[in-house]
Amino acid sequence: MPLPPRLTLPSPVAPRLPYLGLGTEEALRSLSDALPDAVFTTDLGGRITSWNRTAERITGWTGAEALGRECSILAGDAVRGCTCGAGPIRCGLIEQGRTSKTCTLRTKDGRLLLIVKNAVPLTGADGEVVGALESFTEVGEAGFEPRLTCPPAPEPAGDFCGMIGSSPPMQELFATVGRVAQSNATVMLLGESGTGKECVAAAIHQGSRRAAGPFVRVSCSSLNENLLESELFGHVRGAFTGAVRDRRGRFQEAHGGTLLLDEIGDVSPAVQVKLLRVIEQRELERVGESVPIRVDVRLLCATHRDLKALVQEGKFRADLYFRLAVFPIRIPPLRERIGDLPRIAEAHLRRLMLEGAVLSPGLTPAAIDALRAYAWPGNVRELQNALEFAALRAGDQFIEVAHLPEDLRGPAPTAQGEGGEARPASADEPLDRVRVEAVLDACGWNRSEAARRLGVSRVTLWKRLKAWGLAPTGRG
């Protein structure tokens, strides 16, 4: 189907095919349904906003099933090279400026099809990209296995399935994710709060043979024992007070796909026993029912807690731990990949601008230095919150140091004084080497300025550098 080079939309959000000035929306929808090619549109996050009848016929996904889901449901290499959910649209076909591409697509029932795909960006009245219009024509059934949705080897730029990072720890993480995604192994994601464990889990799902299936997440820390049991396994009507109808659990919802158990360390002993049975026997019983239900789910779990220590304390079952920790992956905290911070910040500000949440065009070098000098105990999540705060204060101006949250403008506290007030580190307290080196890098290895930002004396800093073999001359 010939496509115009650019199309415009009056709004970035539309429940069905957007109005393009060709008549009423209903007429345009009828025109789309009459086309012999599959046609669909997406928003900036890669979520499908329209889906014609030919797309239903070719893929097996109905419009009701496809609308609101990410284009990664197509699973084959038709979605290779995009970063859905990251914004702006990163469709490889659009970026390469090509009018068509032969690739593969995974149907709802698991068949792999060879297709010819077209894609063009959709722009709003202000000229900003708000989504994409894509079409494809079925060529035939492909006789080979699907490739990974996410590239097995990350690009030098550092983008990988919506995650950003060119630092060595992140490159190693991306390579590990690319390898483990191809298996059906249970993965345990370890890392501090805010490091992006859910993003890594989504990347594993997108790169697996289950990518066409559902990706379901359960926060185990947000529900009490009884509610979590019902949430995971479902219940039948009358199983407990308030159970007015039968309900499918998250294991059933994730059938054929992937289930992420977030904060698995907070699960009660009673629920741990039931989880172990599901993992071992691949079947469950809903609350109030003794009929076994078979489930086919790949299990991922995430925690910021030391599960080995919980096992030793008798708070977490050892047999369940070893079932879950088949393939542990550690997510590095932001302070260990501080070199990635400028690109992460730029990407988040761009996303906020596209959403219309902020107007600030970016950060000044001094503001970036201040961000790099901070320890980031809340990791990427804390960085995103700080950027939104600063951008709102800056308005349509570049973000200066004065716009940043107060904790980021001066020396970052490393300890708590009596009554909980923040105080600088003393000579008797350890300094974190990663943080110290980050501050020194930001200051051009000016020790006086670094000591001021760290809240310690020059002598204290010199002693630490000497102990680490970085004094008296250091690096500069």
Number of C-alpha atoms within 10 A of each C-alpha: 13 8 13 10 11 13 19 21 21 15 12 21 14 16 10 19 21 21 18 14 12 8 10 12 15 12 12 17 19 13 11 20 18 13 13 14 19 24 25 26 26 30 27 24 20 25 20 27 26 24 27 25 22 22 24 20 12 18 23 16 19 16 18 11 11 22 20 16 16 17 23 25 22 23 28 26 22 27 23 22 19 27 23 22 18 20 23 20 23 21 20 17 21 18 14 8 11 12 15 16 15 15 18 27 29 27 20 18 11 17 15 23 22 21 20 16 23 21 26 24 25 26 19 15 13 9 12 15 22 25 29 25 21 20 23 26 19 18 13 11 14 16 10 9 11 20 18 23 27 26 21 19 15 20 13 10 9 18 20 26 25 18 17 19 23 20 16 12 15 22 20 14 19 28 15 15 24 23 17 18 24 17 13 14 15 19 24 26 25 22 19 18 18 20 22 20 25 18 13 22 26 22 23 29 28 25 28 27 24 23 25 23 24 18 21 18 19 19 16 24 16 12 15 12 17 13 12 21 24 21 21 24 23 23 23 17 15 13 16 12 7 8 14 12 10 15 17 15 20 21 29 22 20 21 19 19 22 28 26 29 24 24 20 24 22 20 22 19 14 11 14 19 13 15 19 17 14 18 18 10 10 16 18 24 18 22 22 16 13 9 10 11 13 15 18 14 25 23 21 26 24 26 20 19 16 11 20 15 11 15 16 11 10 11 16 21 19 15 12 17 19 11 15 22 18 12 14 15 19 16 19 18 21 24 21 16 17 21 16 18 19 16 14 18 20 15 17 19 23 20 19 19 16 18 14 9 13 21 19 21 17 22 22 13 13 14 21 18 18 20 25 25 28 24 23 20 16 17 18 20 16 15 21 18 14 19 24 18 15 23 27 16 18 21 14 13 15 17 24 20 21 14 20 21 15 12 11 21 18 16 21 20 18 17 13 12 9 7 6 8 9 13 15 18 19 14 14 7 11 11 17 11 12 14 19 21 16 24 27 24 17 19 19 13 17 15 20 17 16 25 21 14 22 25 19 18 17 16 13 18 22 19 15 19 19 14 10 11 11 14 14 10 11 15 11 9
